[in-house]
Amino acid sequence: MPSRATRTPGLFGRLWRDYLRRYWPRMGLATVLMVIEGSTLAVLSWMLRPLFDRVFVGRDTGAMWWVGGAILGLFLVRACTYVITRAILTSVQQGVASRMQTDLLRHILTLDGSFFQANPPGALIERVQGDTLAIKSIWTSFITGAGRDAVSLVALFGVAVGTDPEWTAIALVGAPLLIVPTALVQRYIRRKTRANRIAASARATRLDEVLHGIGAVRLNRMEDYQTDRFARVVTAIQQSETKMSAVTAMVPALIDIVTGLGFVGVMAVGGAEVTSGERTVGEFMSFFTALSLAFQPLRRLGGLAGGWQTAAASLERIYAIFDTTPTIRSGPRTRPPADTTIRLEDVHLAYDGHPVLRGLTFTARAGQTTALVGPSGAGKSTVFNLLTRMVDPDAGAVTLGGVPVADYDLGTLRDQFSTVSQDSALFDESLRQNIVLGRSVPQQRLRAAVTAAHVADFADALPAGLDTPAGPRGSALSGGQRQRVAIARALLRDAPVLLLDEATSALDAASERLVQRALDELSAGRTTLVIAHRLSTIRAADSIVVIEAGRVVEQGTHDQLMAANGAYAALVRLQFGQGAKGD
């Protein structure tokens, strides 16, 4: 996992320590090849001196062949080193990006629920994909620029200085004019890149919400509204990118102007010395060629100011995620509990300052079914989050088998629970993969789970059977079919505690009967907690806990609570009374 650091100047140091260091042999070889490639331009400019002085002016035909052969050899060396260097750097580039994306996702999956409330999926996708790609896209050009172009520039100016230091000084007379504009451009690009990455996250979030809510968009005729909102985001990005591109181009443009001034100065001084016989044509052409060949590397290096800041802004966003630490951490206990009795004792919990649980206390005995009922917002689903440590309480005790859940290793704790909820999470994979979830399961055991969950009732009729795609978020299946797949998944998981959260509330009568039958088979012999608004489904529960405003107001069996004629009896009368009116 990447190391922790807080100083922005250390971003590229962290990148080296976390990712690049393991590639140093390949990068070292690439550096050597870049030195060779970059040096060829300087050798080429130096070879023009004998080409002009001995071949063109001196008419030495023998020199023509060895000079021409040497120049051809230079181009062959340059071509070979270029291909090999690009291949090496691309392998490093892809390796770094892949590892960074994988590490970033692995780290994100450890973070708390509050992190995902503050960072929507689209924004996180942009962090994992967009920011790492922003680094990758400039990586090859950055390394090439910092390596090959820098070597070329140094070698070419070495030839120029070796030919005539005075001419070189004249050519560089305007270089100090680049210092202040370059610094200002870098600050501007860093600031705009940060803003653009945030806008790109907003774009990804907007797309994620629209495409996942396509049904609601169409039914409410929101196509134009959502398109206009998306257009505003992408238009802002377009305008910002255009401005940043124009500003980025200022440095190479200024280099053009400074180089042009240098050329004019050298032509004036050097031309006079050649015509007077103080210098040869070959010396002038060697110098002039070195200066000309230095022009493009210099422009590219000037343009790297923008690339450096783009990479820095993306690295800041990536390491901001890495530096976010989870507050919910594994405990030391890795041994599963022998007893699965669940106990909440005077539990308090608030979300963003709004109390949800206010001293909640109840016990769910091992091997029994305990139902949680009450109005929406009473805190029933929060109980499940506490048990699985998606959240921790502000105060009070939550125990499993007499041991605080915070003492368990997170993996060990969550292995004790199977969950089936109203909104069963299915993935865009086959039915089989949605059931086994990457585990290796014997075919006989898989078939038994599929049959018990009544998945076989519809899967066997499909052309591809269990290999049929479930579609994005299970969209190729009906609500009842998705629930039965989730139940088959829970059967295979075979955990000792079963959490059922409104598992049948959104189903039609026929689907509910099938799902309820599968749930009854699944809950047999397990400690089961059920959240249900349909009170008819929990009449046979061993214990019914009535929760209002984050507190337990009643607890007992159906018959006991009806006899008490309290909150539960009022809920039953209200629900069945509404049903009678509806009929």
Secondary structure per residue as TSV (DSSP state, phi and psi in degrees):
chain	resnum	aa	ss	phi	psi
A	1	M	-	360.0	138.6
A	2	P	-	-55.5	145.1
A	3	S	-	-73.3	161.6
A	4	R	-	-90.5	140.4
A	5	A	-	-160.4	155.7
A	6	T	-	-120.9	-17.1
A	7	R	-	-81.2	126.1
A	8	T	G	-58.3	-39.8
A	9	P	G	-59.7	-17.9
A	10	G	G	-90.3	9.9
A	11	L	H	-60.1	-48.3
A	12	F	H	-75.1	-25.1
A	13	G	H	-66.1	-40.6
A	14	R	H	-65.9	-39.7
A	15	L	H	-60.5	-39.7
A	16	W	I	-65.3	-48.3
A	17	R	I	-64.9	-41.1
A	18	D	I	-81.6	-32.2
A	19	Y	I	-132.9	-44.0
A	20	L	I	-78.8	-26.6
A	21	R	G	-59.9	-34.9
A	22	R	G	-69.7	-15.2
A	23	Y	G	-101.1	13.0
A	24	W	H	-60.7	-34.3
A	25	P	H	-61.8	-43.6
A	26	R	H	-66.7	-41.3
A	27	M	H	-67.0	-33.8
A	28	G	H	-64.4	-43.1
A	29	L	H	-63.3	-42.3
A	30	A	H	-62.7	-36.5
A	31	T	H	-64.3	-44.5
A	32	V	H	-59.6	-44.7
A	33	L	H	-65.3	-36.6
A	34	M	H	-67.3	-36.0
A	35	V	H	-62.3	-42.7
A	36	I	H	-64.5	-46.7
A	37	E	H	-62.7	-45.1
A	38	G	H	-65.3	-30.9
A	39	S	H	-74.6	-21.7
A	40	T	H	-61.8	-34.4
A	41	L	H	-65.2	-39.5
A	42	A	H	-66.4	-42.2
A	43	V	H	-63.0	-38.6
A	44	L	H	-61.3	-46.4
A	45	S	H	-64.6	-36.1
A	46	W	H	-67.2	-34.9
A	47	M	H	-69.7	-15.3
A	48	L	H	-71.0	-21.5
A	49	R	H	-64.6	-53.2
A	50	P	H	-68.1	-26.9
A	51	L	I	-62.0	-43.8
A	52	F	I	-81.6	-46.3
A	53	D	I	-71.6	-40.3
A	54	R	I	-96.4	-34.9
A	55	V	I	-91.4	-57.6
A	56	F	I	-75.2	-43.7
A	57	V	I	-87.7	-47.9
A	58	G	T	-80.8	-11.0
A	59	R	-	55.8	40.9
A	60	D	-	-89.9	99.8
A	61	T	H	-67.6	-29.5
A	62	G	H	-65.1	-40.6
A	63	A	H	-66.5	-26.5
A	64	M	H	-58.2	-39.0
A	65	W	H	-74.6	-44.8
A	66	W	H	-72.2	-32.0
A	67	V	H	-67.4	-43.9
A	68	G	H	-64.4	-41.3
A	69	G	H	-63.5	-39.1
A	70	A	H	-64.7	-41.1
A	71	I	H	-66.4	-41.4
A	72	L	H	-60.9	-42.3
A	73	G	H	-61.5	-38.1
A	74	L	H	-60.6	-44.1
A	75	F	H	-67.6	-34.8
A	76	L	H	-65.6	-44.2
A	77	V	H	-61.8	-43.2
A	78	R	H	-61.9	-42.9
A	79	A	H	-64.2	-45.6
A	80	C	H	-65.6	-46.2
A	81	T	H	-65.5	-33.7
A	82	Y	H	-63.5	-48.0
A	83	V	H	-62.6	-47.8
A	84	I	H	-65.4	-41.2
A	85	T	H	-62.9	-44.1
A	86	R	H	-61.6	-40.8
A	87	A	H	-64.1	-44.2
A	88	I	H	-64.4	-48.0
A	89	L	H	-65.7	-34.6
A	90	T	H	-66.0	-39.1
A	91	S	H	-63.8	-39.5
A	92	V	H	-66.7	-45.5
A	93	Q	H	-57.1	-49.9
A	94	Q	H	-67.2	-38.8
A	95	G	H	-63.7	-44.3
A	96	V	H	-63.8	-46.7
A	97	A	H	-62.9	-43.1
A	98	S	H	-64.7	-45.6
A	99	R	H	-64.9	-40.2
A	100	M	H	-65.0	-43.8
A	101	Q	H	-62.1	-43.4
A	102	T	H	-65.4	-45.0
A	103	D	H	-63.5	-39.0
A	104	L	H	-66.0	-44.6
A	105	L	H	-64.2	-43.6
A	106	R	H	-58.7	-40.9
A	107	H	H	-70.0	-42.6
A	108	I	H	-58.1	-37.8
A	109	L	T	-68.3	-11.6
A	110	T	T	-93.1	-7.3
A	111	L	S	-83.6	164.1
A	112	D	-	-77.4	166.3
A	113	G	H	-60.7	-33.1
A	114	S	H	-63.1	-31.3
A	115	F	H	-63.9	-40.9
A	116	F	H	-76.0	-21.9
A	117	Q	H	-71.6	-35.1
A	118	A	H	-83.8	-20.2
A	119	N	S	-126.3	101.7
A	120	P	-	-65.5	160.5
A	121	P	H	-54.3	-41.9
A	122	G	H	-59.8	-41.0
A	123	A	H	-65.6	-37.9
A	124	L	H	-71.1	-36.7
A	125	I	H	-59.8	-41.0
A	126	E	I	-66.7	-34.7
A	127	R	I	-66.0	-48.9
A	128	V	I	-68.7	-39.8
A	129	Q	I	-100.5	-55.6
A	130	G	I	-64.0	-47.4
A	131	D	I	-69.4	-38.9
A	132	T	H	-68.8	-35.1
A	133	L	H	-69.7	-32.7
A	134	A	H	-62.8	-36.6
A	135	I	H	-71.0	-44.9
A	136	K	H	-63.0	-37.1
A	137	S	H	-66.0	-27.8
A	138	I	H	-102.0	-3.0
A	139	W	H	-63.7	-51.4
A	140	T	H	-62.5	-45.4
A	141	S	H	-65.7	-34.8
A	142	F	H	-67.6	-49.0
A	143	I	H	-63.4	-43.5
A	144	T	H	-61.6	-43.4
A	145	G	I	-65.9	-44.4
A	146	A	I	-69.9	-24.1
A	147	G	I	-100.3	-76.4
A	148	R	I	-60.7	-48.0
A	149	D	I	-67.6	-37.5
A	150	A	H	-65.4	-42.7
A	151	V	H	-62.8	-44.5
A	152	S	H	-58.5	-44.1
A	153	L	H	-64.5	-46.0
A	154	V	H	-62.6	-45.6
A	155	A	H	-65.6	-40.8
A	156	L	H	-67.2	-40.0
A	157	F	H	-70.9	-27.4
A	158	G	H	-62.1	-42.7
A	159	V	H	-63.8	-42.4
A	160	A	H	-62.6	-46.5
A	161	V	H	-64.8	-39.5
A	162	G	H	-63.1	-31.5
A	163	T	H	-76.4	-50.0
A	164	D	-	-164.0	106.5
A	165	P	H	-60.9	-33.9
A	166	E	H	-66.5	-44.3
A	167	W	H	-60.0	-40.2
A	168	T	H	-63.4	-43.0
A	169	A	H	-62.7	-39.0
A	170	I	H	-64.9	-40.0
A	171	A	H	-65.1	-28.8
A	172	L	T	-102.2	13.8
A	173	V	T	-61.7	-29.4
A	174	G	T	-93.6	1.8
A	175	A	G	-57.7	-40.3
A	176	P	G	-59.1	-21.6
A	177	L	G	-66.6	-13.6
A	178	L	G	-87.3	-15.1
A	179	I	H	-64.5	-56.1
A	180	V	H	-65.5	-48.8
A	181	P	H	-57.6	-38.6
A	182	T	H	-63.8	-42.0
A	183	A	H	-63.5	-43.7
A	184	L	H	-64.4	-40.7
A	185	V	H	-62.9	-41.4
A	186	Q	H	-63.0	-42.9
A	187	R	H	-62.6	-42.9
A	188	Y	H	-62.4	-45.7
A	189	I	H	-64.6	-41.7
A	190	R	H	-59.6	-45.0
A	191	R	H	-66.5	-44.8
A	192	K	H	-70.3	-34.2
A	193	T	H	-64.9	-41.7
A	194	R	H	-57.0	-47.1
A	195	A	H	-63.2	-39.2
A	196	N	H	-67.4	-37.3
A	197	R	H	-65.9	-37.6
A	198	I	H	-65.0	-42.9
A	199	A	H	-64.1	-37.1
A	200	A	H	-65.0	-35.4
A	201	S	H	-64.9	-40.9
A	202	A	H	-63.6	-37.2
A	203	R	H	-63.8	-45.8
A	204	A	H	-64.8	-39.1
A	205	T	H	-64.0	-43.2
A	206	R	H	-61.5	-44.4
A	207	L	H	-62.5	-43.8
A	208	D	H	-60.0	-44.8
A	209	E	H	-69.0	-40.7
A	210	V	H	-66.9	-46.6
A	211	L	H	-72.2	-32.7
A	212	H	H	-79.9	-20.2
A	213	G	T	-107.8	30.9
A	214	I	H	-59.2	-34.6
A	215	G	H	-63.4	-48.0
A	216	A	H	-64.3	-36.9
A	217	V	H	-61.2	-45.6
A	218	R	H	-71.9	-43.7
A	219	L	H	-64.3	-32.8
A	220	N	T	-96.9	8.5
A	221	R	T	53.3	49.9
A	222	M	-	-100.6	13.1
A	223	E	H	-57.0	-49.6
A	224	D	H	-66.7	-39.6
A	225	Y	H	-61.9	-48.0
A	226	Q	H	-69.3	-36.5
A	227	T	H	-63.8	-41.1
A	228	D	H	-64.7	-40.6
A	229	R	H	-62.8	-43.1
A	230	F	H	-65.0	-40.2
A	231	A	H	-62.2	-37.6
A	232	R	H	-64.0	-39.4
A	233	V	H	-66.2	-48.9
A	234	V	H	-70.6	-29.2
A	235	T	H	-67.3	-40.1
A	236	A	H	-62.9	-40.8
A	237	I	H	-64.3	-43.3
A	238	Q	H	-59.2	-47.1
A	239	Q	H	-64.6	-41.1
A	240	S	H	-66.4	-42.1
A	241	E	H	-63.8	-38.0
A	242	T	H	-63.8	-45.9
A	243	K	H	-62.0	-43.7
A	244	M	H	-66.0	-36.6
A	245	S	H	-64.4	-41.5
A	246	A	H	-64.2	-42.8
A	247	V	H	-67.5	-40.7
A	248	T	H	-60.3	-36.0
A	249	A	T	-71.6	-11.6
A	250	M	H	-64.5	-38.3
A	251	V	H	-65.5	-52.1
A	252	P	H	-58.3	-34.3
A	253	A	H	-65.7	-41.5
A	254	L	H	-66.0	-35.5
A	255	I	H	-62.2	-39.5
A	256	D	H	-57.9	-46.3
A	257	I	H	-64.6	-46.6
A	258	V	H	-62.6	-41.3
A	259	T	H	-65.0	-39.8
A	260	G	H	-61.6	-42.0
A	261	L	H	-62.6	-40.4
A	262	G	H	-63.9	-41.0
A	263	F	H	-59.4	-44.1
A	264	V	H	-62.2	-43.8
A	265	G	H	-62.2	-43.6
A	266	V	H	-66.6	-39.3
A	267	M	H	-60.7	-40.9
A	268	A	H	-67.6	-46.1
A	269	V	H	-80.4	-50.1
A	270	G	H	-67.6	-39.5
A	271	G	H	-59.9	-39.8
A	272	A	H	-65.6	-38.6
A	273	E	H	-71.1	-32.5
A	274	V	H	-70.2	-45.0
A	275	T	H	-67.0	-26.0
A	276	S	T	-85.3	-7.2
A	277	G	T	90.5	1.5
A	278	E	S	-70.4	-29.7
A	279	R	S	-128.6	153.3
A	280	T	-	-88.8	163.3
A	281	V	H	-62.4	-39.8
A	282	G	H	-61.6	-41.3
A	283	E	H	-63.9	-42.9
A	284	F	H	-65.3	-43.3
A	285	M	H	-66.9	-36.3
A	286	S	H	-63.4	-45.5
A	287	F	H	-65.2	-46.7
A	288	F	H	-63.0	-39.0
A	289	T	H	-67.9	-42.4
A	290	A	H	-59.1	-43.2
A	291	L	H	-66.7	-39.7
A	292	S	H	-66.7	-43.4
A	293	L	H	-69.0	-26.2
A	294	A	H	-73.7	-15.0
A	295	F	H	-62.4	-50.4
A	296	Q	H	-68.2	-46.9
A	297	P	H	-56.6	-37.4
A	298	L	H	-64.7	-41.9
A	299	R	H	-64.0	-42.8
A	300	R	H	-65.8	-40.3
A	301	L	H	-64.4	-36.0
A	302	G	H	-64.3	-38.5
A	303	G	H	-70.2	-19.4
A	304	L	H	-69.4	-14.9
A	305	A	H	-58.1	-42.5
A	306	G	H	-68.2	-40.9
A	307	G	H	-63.7	-39.4
A	308	W	H	-60.2	-46.3
A	309	Q	H	-69.5	-34.9
A	310	T	H	-62.2	-45.9
A	311	A	H	-63.8	-40.8
A	312	A	H	-63.4	-42.1
A	313	A	H	-64.1	-40.8
A	314	S	H	-68.9	-39.8
A	315	L	H	-63.2	-37.2
A	316	E	H	-58.2	-44.6
A	317	R	H	-68.2	-38.8
A	318	I	H	-66.9	-47.5
A	319	Y	H	-73.3	-19.8
A	320	A	H	-63.5	-35.6
A	321	I	H	-70.2	-47.6
A	322	F	H	-58.8	-32.6
A	323	D	T	-83.2	-4.4
A	324	T	-	-82.6	120.8
A	325	T	-	-108.1	143.6
A	326	P	-	-71.9	144.0
A	327	T	S	-88.5	-22.0
A	328	I	-	-93.2	112.2
A	329	R	-	-121.7	155.7
A	330	S	-	-64.3	144.3
A	331	G	-	-88.3	179.2
A	332	P	S	-82.8	-16.9
A	333	R	B	-81.7	119.0
A	334	T	-	-108.3	-5.9
A	335	R	S	-86.0	128.4
A	336	P	-	-63.5	152.7
A	337	P	-	-72.1	144.8
A	338	A	S	-77.3	-25.3
A	339	D	-	-122.0	135.4
A	340	T	-	-106.4	27.1
A	341	T	-	-65.6	134.5
A	342	I	E	-108.2	134.8
A	343	R	E	-138.6	126.5
A	344	L	E	-113.6	127.6
A	345	E	E	-126.4	108.6
A	346	D	E	51.3	51.2
A	347	V	E	-86.1	130.2
A	348	H	E	-119.9	141.1
A	349	L	E	-155.6	136.6
A	350	A	E	-130.6	143.0
A	351	Y	E	-107.3	118.4
A	352	D	T	52.0	40.1
A	353	G	T	84.7	-3.5
A	354	H	E	-101.2	113.4
A	355	P	E	-61.8	133.8
A	356	V	E	-111.7	-47.2
A	357	L	E	-113.7	132.8
A	358	R	E	-126.5	72.8
A	359	G	E	82.5	40.1
A	360	L	E	-70.0	129.3
A	361	T	E	-140.3	124.9
A	362	F	E	-167.2	167.0
A	363	T	E	-127.1	134.3
A	364	A	E	-113.4	113.2
A	365	R	-	-78.3	150.1
A	366	A	T	-61.5	137.1
A	367	G	T	78.1	0.8
A	368	Q	S	-112.2	164.3
A	369	T	E	-102.3	122.2
A	370	T	E	-116.1	125.3
A	371	A	E	-103.3	137.7
A	372	L	E	-108.6	120.4
A	373	V	E	-127.7	162.0
A	374	G	-	149.3	171.9
A	375	P	S	-66.3	161.5
A	376	S	T	-60.5	139.8
A	377	G	T	84.7	5.9
A	378	A	S	-76.1	-18.4
A	379	G	S	111.6	14.9
A	380	K	H	-66.7	-50.0
A	381	S	H	-65.7	-27.6
A	382	T	H	-62.2	-31.4
A	383	V	H	-58.8	-43.0
A	384	F	H	-63.4	-40.0
A	385	N	H	-65.2	-34.2
A	386	L	H	-69.4	-41.9
A	387	L	H	-63.9	-40.8
A	388	T	T	-91.1	3.0
A	389	R	T	58.4	39.8
A	390	M	S	-71.2	-28.8
A	391	V	S	-138.3	159.3
A	392	D	-	-112.8	147.9
A	393	P	-	-71.0	155.4
A	394	D	S	-74.2	-31.3
A	395	A	E	-157.2	161.0
A	396	G	E	97.3	178.0
A	397	A	E	-123.2	136.6
A	398	V	E	-122.6	117.2
A	399	T	E	-124.8	151.2
A	400	L	E	-128.3	117.6
A	401	G	T	63.5	31.1
A	402	G	T	80.2	-0.6
A	403	V	E	-109.8	130.7
A	404	P	E	-55.1	135.3
A	405	V	G	-62.3	-24.5
A	406	A	G	-69.6	-16.1
A	407	D	G	-83.3	-13.9
A	408	Y	B	-84.4	147.5
A	409	D	-	-58.9	137.9
A	410	L	H	-58.9	-40.9
A	411	G	H	-63.4	-43.5
A	412	T	H	-63.3	-43.8
A	413	L	H	-61.4	-50.6
A	414	R	H	-72.0	-19.1
A	415	D	T	-68.4	-15.1
A	416	Q	T	-83.6	-6.1
A	417	F	E	-122.3	138.1
A	418	S	E	-116.0	137.8
A	419	T	E	-125.1	134.2
A	420	V	E	-128.2	119.2
A	421	S	E	-120.1	172.3
A	422	Q	S	-61.5	-38.9
A	423	D	S	-106.3	75.8
A	424	S	-	-66.9	128.8
A	425	A	-	-83.2	110.0
A	426	L	-	-110.7	154.1
A	427	F	-	-108.6	161.0
A	428	D	S	-77.5	64.7
A	429	E	S	-137.5	-175.6
A	430	S	B	-71.1	163.8
A	431	L	H	-58.3	-39.9
A	432	R	H	-60.1	-48.8
A	433	Q	H	-66.2	-32.2
A	434	N	H	-69.3	-22.9
A	435	I	H	-89.6	-46.2
A	436	V	H	-82.4	-22.7
A	437	L	T	53.2	46.5
A	438	G	T	82.9	-4.4
A	439	R	-	-84.3	155.8
A	440	S	-	-89.8	112.1
A	441	V	-	-121.5	129.4
A	442	P	-	-57.2	142.7
A	443	Q	H	-58.4	-38.2
A	444	Q	H	-63.9	-41.8
A	445	R	H	-69.2	-40.3
A	446	L	H	-61.3	-44.0
A	447	R	H	-62.8	-38.6
A	448	A	H	-63.5	-41.9
A	449	A	H	-67.4	-41.9
A	450	V	H	-62.6	-39.1
A	451	T	H	-70.7	-46.0
A	452	A	H	-63.3	-33.2
A	453	A	T	-86.6	1.7
A	454	H	T	63.3	23.8
A	455	V	-	-73.1	-33.8
A	456	A	H	-61.7	-25.6
A	457	D	H	-58.0	-33.7
A	458	F	H	-111.4	-28.5
A	459	A	H	-68.1	-36.5
A	460	D	T	-65.6	-21.8
A	461	A	T	-87.4	-7.7
A	462	L	S	-82.8	144.6
A	463	P	T	-56.1	-39.7
A	464	A	T	-98.9	3.3
A	465	G	G	59.3	-132.5
A	466	L	G	-70.0	-11.4
A	467	D	G	-89.4	7.8
A	468	T	S	-71.4	132.5
A	469	P	B	-63.1	140.0
A	470	A	-	-82.2	-15.4
A	471	G	-	83.1	164.9
A	472	P	G	-57.0	123.1
A	473	R	G	55.4	28.7
A	474	G	G	74.7	22.9
A	475	S	T	-67.5	-16.0
A	476	A	T	-81.1	-3.8
A	477	L	S	-115.0	157.6
A	478	S	-	-78.4	170.7
A	479	G	H	-60.9	-42.9
A	480	G	H	-65.6	-37.3
A	481	Q	H	-67.2	-40.3
A	482	R	H	-61.9	-41.5
A	483	Q	H	-63.6	-39.0
A	484	R	H	-69.6	-34.7
A	485	V	H	-63.0	-41.8
A	486	A	H	-64.3	-35.5
A	487	I	H	-69.4	-41.1
A	488	A	H	-60.7	-39.1
A	489	R	H	-60.9	-43.3
A	490	A	H	-68.0	-36.2
A	491	L	H	-61.9	-44.3
A	492	L	H	-66.3	-35.0
A	493	R	H	-64.5	-35.6
A	494	D	T	53.6	44.7
A	495	A	-	-82.8	153.6
A	496	P	S	-74.7	-18.0
A	497	V	E	-119.1	132.4
A	498	L	E	-115.2	127.3
A	499	L	E	-112.8	117.6
A	500	L	E	-115.0	114.3
A	501	D	E	-112.4	98.3
A	502	E	S	51.2	44.7
A	503	A	T	-67.4	-19.0
A	504	T	T	-124.8	7.0
A	505	S	T	-67.9	-26.8
A	506	A	T	-101.5	13.5
A	507	L	S	-103.0	154.4
A	508	D	-	-74.6	172.2
A	509	A	H	-61.1	-43.3
A	510	A	H	-65.9	-45.2
A	511	S	H	-66.0	-37.8
A	512	E	H	-61.9	-40.0
A	513	R	H	-62.9	-43.5
A	514	L	H	-65.6	-45.3
A	515	V	H	-66.3	-41.6
A	516	Q	H	-64.0	-37.5
A	517	R	H	-63.0	-42.7
A	518	A	H	-66.6	-36.8
A	519	L	H	-66.5	-38.1
A	520	D	H	-61.6	-41.2
A	521	E	H	-66.9	-38.3
A	522	L	H	-68.3	-38.1
A	523	S	H	-81.6	-10.8
A	524	A	T	-59.6	124.2
A	525	G	T	78.7	1.9
A	526	R	S	-109.6	155.6
A	527	T	E	-75.7	118.1
A	528	T	E	-123.5	129.6
A	529	L	E	-111.9	130.0
A	530	V	E	-123.5	128.4
A	531	I	E	-103.7	123.0
A	532	A	-	-147.2	132.4
A	533	H	S	-87.7	-27.6
A	534	R	-	-81.0	98.9
A	535	L	G	-66.5	-20.1
A	536	S	G	-65.5	-22.5
A	537	T	G	-83.3	-9.0
A	538	I	G	-122.5	17.7
A	539	R	T	-58.4	-36.7
A	540	A	T	-87.2	5.8
A	541	A	-	-61.8	144.8
A	542	D	S	-66.3	-31.4
A	543	S	E	-148.8	138.7
A	544	I	E	-118.9	124.0
A	545	V	E	-108.0	120.8
A	546	V	E	-98.3	120.9
A	547	I	E	-114.9	131.5
A	548	E	E	-136.2	129.2
A	549	A	T	52.6	38.6
A	550	G	T	80.1	12.6
A	551	R	E	-130.6	154.7
A	552	V	E	-84.7	122.4
A	553	V	E	-104.0	-21.3
A	554	E	E	-154.3	154.0
A	555	Q	E	-154.3	134.7
A	556	G	E	167.2	-171.8
A	557	T	-	-80.6	171.5
A	558	H	H	-58.0	-48.4
A	559	D	H	-63.9	-41.6
A	560	Q	H	-62.8	-42.8
A	561	L	H	-72.4	-35.0
A	562	M	H	-65.7	-38.6
A	563	A	H	-67.0	-33.2
A	564	A	H	-70.6	-20.5
A	565	N	T	54.5	44.8
A	566	G	S	-108.0	-138.1
A	567	A	H	-63.9	-40.8
A	568	Y	H	-64.7	-45.3
A	569	A	H	-60.7	-36.9
A	570	A	H	-65.5	-39.7
A	571	L	H	-63.5	-42.2
A	572	V	H	-63.0	-46.1
A	573	R	H	-63.1	-39.9
A	574	L	H	-64.7	-43.8
A	575	Q	H	-69.6	-46.7
A	576	F	H	-73.5	-27.3
A	577	G	H	-67.5	-41.0
A	578	Q	H	-64.0	-36.8
A	579	G	H	-64.2	-39.7
A	580	A	H	-66.1	-38.6
A	581	K	H	-65.8	-40.0
A	582	G	H	-62.2	-33.1
A	583	D	-	-71.3	360.0
